[in-house]
């Protein structure tokens, strides 16, 4: 009897040891990778307050037609309900999916208005981008709206033909150098009432362009920085809801196309700062980041570009720390996260690599990549913007 008790005791001890080992492995694994529940429970004391309201360079070069709403177009919508329903039905039958090659992105922005892109300028930009390993250029096409608002006639058609030729030649030259091209567009008010005709018109242009030409955009990108609107501080929930509605309608409109979809966001749409409220959207209480990822889940192959602008990767408030939530939350979705870095001359100085050496820039990128390259949601990097990027020495 005593022998049986000893055997039983030993078996229980062995089971206990095994359980302890399993728990230790689980705890170690959990400490190495956060999940959504960990990321979204920051206490008030942990929230960062050193937030920068990032402005892209396109603020300086965006045409007035992309900023100001013209009265004759304020009630025009390219997201009519009937059209959206038609696109939903079409997508159900065609079951078209966006196919990506799975490679990591190394992107950069070109904000120069299309009419100022000469063949010589185009070639210098693309040559420099290729030399620096860029595989995607985000080409700003906001200036199409200058043509859109023109009166119908010969002059408008002439401007459109010139615009199309410049875009086609740019895409052809980029593609021949192993670089893909996305159409980039946006302004802070594009999700607001009276301005929706702007994203609608630009999106219609991109869709039509790809249908009519052999040279094609890989995708469509929004840079709609709604947090810069004066009314944002007064009613963040309403402004962010309008933003999500724009993304949702765009996803629906893209359903019948092969265009990839990318949305540029700041690094504070999660819960790591005091800047973004938790609010209800489509019946769920979440932060903007999760709401956005849920909307993009309807468009597999989508990406978000997070403006994690810091000129140091490690440490408190470094680019790694301020990108963690986006990466770890997105691990539970299909959308990829691209982390963007700044090289333009913008304040405060710690957000940009401007006046830093190229070797230092590359060393910080290496640290950033090392931190996230094994995460499922990590999709690559982007550098803002191509002109200042190529000036790094």
SULGI-V872235 format. One record per residue. N is the residue number from 1. SS is DSSP state (hx for helix, st for strand, lp for the rest). PHI is phi in whole degrees, 0 to 359 (none if undefined). Layout:
n:N ss:SS phi:PHI
n:N ss:SS phi:PHI
This chain:
n:1 ss:lp phi:none
n:2 ss:hx phi:297
n:3 ss:hx phi:296
n:4 ss:hx phi:296
n:5 ss:hx phi:296
n:6 ss:hx phi:297
n:7 ss:hx phi:296
n:8 ss:hx phi:298
n:9 ss:hx phi:296
n:10 ss:hx phi:295
n:11 ss:hx phi:296
n:12 ss:hx phi:297
n:13 ss:hx phi:297
n:14 ss:hx phi:296
n:15 ss:hx phi:298
n:16 ss:hx phi:297
n:17 ss:hx phi:298
n:18 ss:hx phi:299
n:19 ss:hx phi:298
n:20 ss:hx phi:296
n:21 ss:hx phi:297
n:22 ss:hx phi:299
n:23 ss:hx phi:297
n:24 ss:hx phi:295
n:25 ss:hx phi:296
n:26 ss:hx phi:298
n:27 ss:hx phi:295
n:28 ss:hx phi:295
n:29 ss:hx phi:297
n:30 ss:hx phi:295
n:31 ss:hx phi:288
n:32 ss:hx phi:276
n:33 ss:lp phi:223
n:34 ss:lp phi:279
n:35 ss:lp phi:244
n:36 ss:hx phi:301
n:37 ss:hx phi:297
n:38 ss:hx phi:285
n:39 ss:hx phi:294
n:40 ss:lp phi:263
n:41 ss:lp phi:231
n:42 ss:lp phi:299
n:43 ss:lp phi:282
n:44 ss:hx phi:303
n:45 ss:hx phi:289
n:46 ss:hx phi:270
n:47 ss:lp phi:292
n:48 ss:st phi:283
n:49 ss:lp phi:243
n:50 ss:lp phi:272
n:51 ss:lp phi:258
n:52 ss:lp phi:248
n:53 ss:lp phi:279
n:54 ss:lp phi:295
n:55 ss:lp phi:241
n:56 ss:lp phi:283
n:57 ss:lp phi:298
n:58 ss:hx phi:297
n:59 ss:hx phi:302
n:60 ss:hx phi:276
n:61 ss:hx phi:244
n:62 ss:lp phi:297
n:63 ss:lp phi:289
n:64 ss:hx phi:299
n:65 ss:hx phi:296
n:66 ss:hx phi:273
n:67 ss:hx phi:261
n:68 ss:lp phi:266
n:69 ss:lp phi:270
n:70 ss:lp phi:276
n:71 ss:hx phi:304
n:72 ss:hx phi:290
n:73 ss:hx phi:247
n:74 ss:lp phi:301
n:75 ss:lp phi:262
n:76 ss:lp phi:271
n:77 ss:lp phi:234
n:78 ss:lp phi:266
n:79 ss:lp phi:241
n:80 ss:lp phi:300
n:81 ss:hx phi:303
n:82 ss:hx phi:298
n:83 ss:hx phi:293
n:84 ss:hx phi:295
n:85 ss:hx phi:298
n:86 ss:hx phi:300
n:87 ss:hx phi:293
n:88 ss:hx phi:297
n:89 ss:hx phi:298
n:90 ss:hx phi:300
n:91 ss:hx phi:290
n:92 ss:hx phi:295
n:93 ss:hx phi:284
n:94 ss:hx phi:278
n:95 ss:lp phi:49
n:96 ss:lp phi:287
n:97 ss:lp phi:239
n:98 ss:lp phi:277
n:99 ss:lp phi:259
n:100 ss:lp phi:244
n:101 ss:lp phi:276
n:102 ss:lp phi:81
n:103 ss:lp phi:283
n:104 ss:lp phi:285
n:105 ss:st phi:276
n:106 ss:st phi:228
n:107 ss:st phi:256
n:108 ss:st phi:204
n:109 ss:st phi:261
n:110 ss:st phi:238
n:111 ss:lp phi:265
n:112 ss:lp phi:304
n:113 ss:lp phi:306
n:114 ss:hx phi:307
n:115 ss:hx phi:292
n:116 ss:hx phi:262
n:117 ss:lp phi:272
n:118 ss:lp phi:278
n:119 ss:hx phi:303
n:120 ss:hx phi:293
n:121 ss:hx phi:296
n:122 ss:hx phi:305
n:123 ss:hx phi:295
n:124 ss:hx phi:292
n:125 ss:hx phi:294
n:126 ss:hx phi:292
n:127 ss:hx phi:298
n:128 ss:hx phi:295
n:129 ss:hx phi:297
n:130 ss:hx phi:298
n:131 ss:hx phi:299
n:132 ss:lp phi:263
n:133 ss:lp phi:80
n:134 ss:lp phi:291
n:135 ss:lp phi:241
n:136 ss:st phi:215
n:137 ss:st phi:247
n:138 ss:st phi:267
n:139 ss:st phi:269
n:140 ss:st phi:290
n:141 ss:lp phi:236
n:142 ss:lp phi:306
n:143 ss:lp phi:293
n:144 ss:hx phi:301
n:145 ss:hx phi:296
n:146 ss:hx phi:299
n:147 ss:hx phi:281
n:148 ss:hx phi:303
n:149 ss:lp phi:273
n:150 ss:lp phi:288
n:151 ss:lp phi:292
n:152 ss:lp phi:299
n:153 ss:lp phi:156
n:154 ss:hx phi:297
n:155 ss:hx phi:296
n:156 ss:hx phi:297
n:157 ss:hx phi:296
n:158 ss:hx phi:296
n:159 ss:hx phi:297
n:160 ss:hx phi:294
n:161 ss:hx phi:298
n:162 ss:hx phi:295
n:163 ss:hx phi:300
n:164 ss:hx phi:299
n:165 ss:hx phi:296
n:166 ss:hx phi:297
n:167 ss:hx phi:295
n:168 ss:hx phi:300
n:169 ss:hx phi:296
n:170 ss:hx phi:295
n:171 ss:hx phi:297
n:172 ss:hx phi:299
n:173 ss:hx phi:293
n:174 ss:hx phi:297
n:175 ss:hx phi:300
n:176 ss:hx phi:292
n:177 ss:lp phi:255
n:178 ss:lp phi:77
n:179 ss:lp phi:243
n:180 ss:st phi:270
n:181 ss:st phi:229
n:182 ss:st phi:255
n:183 ss:st phi:276
n:184 ss:st phi:247
n:185 ss:st phi:199
n:186 ss:lp phi:150
n:187 ss:lp phi:207
n:188 ss:lp phi:303
n:189 ss:lp phi:261
n:190 ss:lp phi:294
n:191 ss:lp phi:265
n:192 ss:lp phi:270
n:193 ss:lp phi:302
n:194 ss:lp phi:92
n:195 ss:lp phi:243
n:196 ss:hx phi:294
n:197 ss:hx phi:294
n:198 ss:hx phi:292
n:199 ss:hx phi:299
n:200 ss:hx phi:296
n:201 ss:hx phi:294
n:202 ss:hx phi:294
n:203 ss:hx phi:296
n:204 ss:hx phi:300
n:205 ss:hx phi:299
n:206 ss:hx phi:296
n:207 ss:hx phi:298
n:208 ss:hx phi:294
n:209 ss:hx phi:301
n:210 ss:hx phi:293
n:211 ss:hx phi:287
n:212 ss:hx phi:264
n:213 ss:lp phi:229
n:214 ss:lp phi:288
n:215 ss:lp phi:282
n:216 ss:lp phi:231
n:217 ss:lp phi:292
n:218 ss:lp phi:291
n:219 ss:st phi:201
n:220 ss:st phi:232
n:221 ss:st phi:233
n:222 ss:st phi:260
n:223 ss:lp phi:236
n:224 ss:lp phi:248
n:225 ss:lp phi:267
n:226 ss:hx phi:294
n:227 ss:hx phi:290
n:228 ss:hx phi:271
n:229 ss:lp phi:291
n:230 ss:hx phi:303
n:231 ss:hx phi:283
n:232 ss:hx phi:299
n:233 ss:lp phi:292
n:234 ss:lp phi:279
n:235 ss:lp phi:210
n:236 ss:hx phi:298
n:237 ss:hx phi:299
n:238 ss:hx phi:294
n:239 ss:hx phi:298
n:240 ss:hx phi:290
n:241 ss:hx phi:295
n:242 ss:hx phi:300
n:243 ss:hx phi:299
n:244 ss:hx phi:295
n:245 ss:hx phi:298
n:246 ss:hx phi:298
n:247 ss:hx phi:296
n:248 ss:hx phi:298
n:249 ss:hx phi:295
n:250 ss:hx phi:292
n:251 ss:hx phi:304
n:252 ss:hx phi:298
n:253 ss:hx phi:293
n:254 ss:hx phi:279
n:255 ss:lp phi:303
n:256 ss:lp phi:264
n:257 ss:lp phi:238
n:258 ss:lp phi:258
n:259 ss:lp phi:289
n:260 ss:st phi:287
n:261 ss:st phi:234
n:262 ss:st phi:230
n:263 ss:st phi:234
n:264 ss:st phi:271
n:265 ss:st phi:223
n:266 ss:st phi:283
n:267 ss:lp phi:271
n:268 ss:lp phi:243
n:269 ss:lp phi:275
n:270 ss:lp phi:262
n:271 ss:lp phi:256
n:272 ss:lp phi:280
n:273 ss:st phi:231
n:274 ss:lp phi:267
n:275 ss:lp phi:279
n:276 ss:lp phi:247
n:277 ss:lp phi:277
n:278 ss:lp phi:273
n:279 ss:st phi:209
n:280 ss:st phi:273
n:281 ss:st phi:217
n:282 ss:lp phi:54
n:283 ss:lp phi:85
n:284 ss:st phi:235
n:285 ss:st phi:271
n:286 ss:st phi:210
n:287 ss:lp phi:276
n:288 ss:hx phi:304
n:289 ss:hx phi:304
n:290 ss:hx phi:292
n:291 ss:hx phi:302
n:292 ss:hx phi:297
n:293 ss:hx phi:298
n:294 ss:hx phi:294
n:295 ss:hx phi:295
n:296 ss:hx phi:290
n:297 ss:lp phi:299
n:298 ss:lp phi:285
n:299 ss:lp phi:234
n:300 ss:lp phi:299
n:301 ss:lp phi:98
n:302 ss:lp phi:285
n:303 ss:st phi:221
n:304 ss:st phi:241
n:305 ss:st phi:252
n:306 ss:st phi:263
n:307 ss:st phi:281
n:308 ss:lp phi:270
n:309 ss:lp phi:279
n:310 ss:lp phi:214
n:311 ss:lp phi:261
n:312 ss:lp phi:215
n:313 ss:lp phi:274
n:314 ss:lp phi:266
n:315 ss:lp phi:91
n:316 ss:lp phi:298
n:317 ss:lp phi:68
n:318 ss:lp phi:280
n:319 ss:lp phi:296
n:320 ss:lp phi:292
n:321 ss:hx phi:299
n:322 ss:hx phi:279
n:323 ss:hx phi:256
n:324 ss:hx phi:301
n:325 ss:hx phi:300
n:326 ss:hx phi:299
n:327 ss:hx phi:294
n:328 ss:hx phi:289
n:329 ss:hx phi:293
n:330 ss:hx phi:293
n:331 ss:lp phi:302
n:332 ss:lp phi:264
n:333 ss:lp phi:230
n:334 ss:lp phi:269
n:335 ss:lp phi:290
n:336 ss:st phi:271
n:337 ss:st phi:248
n:338 ss:st phi:252
n:339 ss:st phi:261
n:340 ss:st phi:259
n:341 ss:st phi:235
n:342 ss:st phi:254
n:343 ss:lp phi:236
n:344 ss:lp phi:285
n:345 ss:lp phi:271
n:346 ss:lp phi:227
n:347 ss:lp phi:276
n:348 ss:lp phi:288
n:349 ss:hx phi:298
n:350 ss:hx phi:283
n:351 ss:hx phi:267
n:352 ss:st phi:229
n:353 ss:lp phi:268
n:354 ss:lp phi:303
n:355 ss:lp phi:73
n:356 ss:lp phi:260
n:357 ss:lp phi:283
n:358 ss:hx phi:294
n:359 ss:hx phi:298
n:360 ss:hx phi:294
n:361 ss:hx phi:305
n:362 ss:hx phi:295
n:363 ss:hx phi:294
n:364 ss:hx phi:287
n:365 ss:hx phi:298
n:366 ss:hx phi:300
n:367 ss:hx phi:295
n:368 ss:hx phi:296
n:369 ss:hx phi:295
n:370 ss:hx phi:301
n:371 ss:hx phi:290
n:372 ss:hx phi:236
n:373 ss:lp phi:298
n:374 ss:lp phi:266
n:375 ss:lp phi:278
n:376 ss:lp phi:303
n:377 ss:lp phi:273
n:378 ss:st phi:293
n:379 ss:st phi:241
n:380 ss:st phi:128
n:381 ss:st phi:230
n:382 ss:st phi:219
n:383 ss:st phi:241
n:384 ss:st phi:256
n:385 ss:lp phi:232
n:386 ss:hx phi:298
n:387 ss:hx phi:297
n:388 ss:hx phi:285
n:389 ss:hx phi:299
n:390 ss:hx phi:288
n:391 ss:hx phi:276
n:392 ss:lp phi:298
n:393 ss:lp phi:240
